Amino acid sequence: MRHQKPCRFCVEKKSWIDYKDDRTLRRFLTDRGKIVSRRQTGVCAKHQRLLTTAIKRARHVALLPFTTESMR
């Protein structure tokens, strides 16, 4: 069995994820703009839900793109 790495947000003791922090949110997007799964990032279920909501909010207020330029 592989050892599972701890959740990045649990280690930092973050209770919420800011949608205005686009640098952090971009780390959880693929080069095409898709949200990366929990299995790949190592984030717990609670923080993955908060992360998804934050990314969607950032997209809605145009801080993050829905797709990349090459996809349009």
C-alpha positions as CSV (number, residue, x, y, z in Angstrom):
1,M,0.0,0.0,0.0
2,R,1.1,3.5,-0.8
3,H,1.3,6.1,1.9
4,Q,-1.2,8.9,1.3
5,K,0.1,12.4,1.7
6,P,-1.8,14.8,4.0
7,C,-4.2,17.4,2.6
8,R,-2.4,20.7,1.9
9,F,-5.2,22.8,3.3
10,C,-5.6,20.7,6.5
11,V,-1.9,21.1,7.2
12,E,-2.2,24.9,6.9
13,K,-5.4,24.7,9.0
14,K,-7.4,26.6,6.4
15,S,-11.2,26.6,7.1
16,W,-12.1,28.2,3.7
17,I,-10.5,28.8,0.3
18,D,-10.5,32.3,-1.1
19,Y,-11.8,32.5,-4.7
20,K,-9.7,35.7,-5.3
21,D,-6.4,33.9,-4.8
22,D,-6.0,32.8,-8.4
23,R,-2.4,31.7,-8.0
24,T,-3.5,29.0,-5.6
25,L,-6.5,28.0,-7.6
26,R,-4.5,27.7,-10.9
27,R,-2.4,24.9,-9.3
28,F,-5.6,22.8,-9.3
29,L,-6.5,23.3,-12.9
30,T,-5.1,21.4,-15.9
31,D,-3.5,23.2,-18.9
32,R,-6.9,23.0,-20.6
33,G,-8.8,24.5,-17.7
34,K,-10.3,21.3,-16.1
35,I,-10.4,20.9,-12.3
36,V,-7.9,18.3,-11.2
37,S,-9.3,15.3,-9.2
38,R,-8.8,14.6,-5.6
39,R,-6.8,11.5,-6.3
40,Q,-4.2,13.5,-8.2
41,T,-3.9,16.5,-5.9
42,G,-4.1,14.7,-2.5
43,V,-6.7,17.1,-1.1
44,C,-9.3,15.8,1.3
45,A,-13.0,15.6,0.4
46,K,-14.0,18.6,2.5
47,H,-11.4,20.9,0.9
48,Q,-12.0,19.5,-2.6
49,R,-15.6,20.7,-2.3
50,L,-14.5,24.1,-1.1
51,L,-11.9,24.2,-3.9
52,T,-14.4,23.4,-6.6
53,T,-16.7,26.1,-5.4
54,A,-13.9,28.7,-5.2
55,I,-12.8,27.8,-8.8
56,K,-16.3,28.1,-10.1
57,R,-16.8,31.5,-8.4
58,A,-13.4,32.7,-9.8
59,R,-14.5,31.7,-13.3
60,H,-17.8,33.4,-12.9
61,V,-16.2,36.8,-12.0
62,A,-13.5,36.3,-14.8
63,L,-10.5,35.7,-12.6
64,L,-10.0,32.2,-14.1
65,P,-10.8,31.0,-17.7
66,F,-13.4,28.4,-18.4
67,T,-11.2,27.1,-21.2
68,T,-7.8,27.8,-22.7
69,E,-7.2,30.0,-25.8
70,S,-6.3,26.9,-27.9
71,M,-9.7,25.3,-27.2
72,R,-11.8,28.2,-28.5
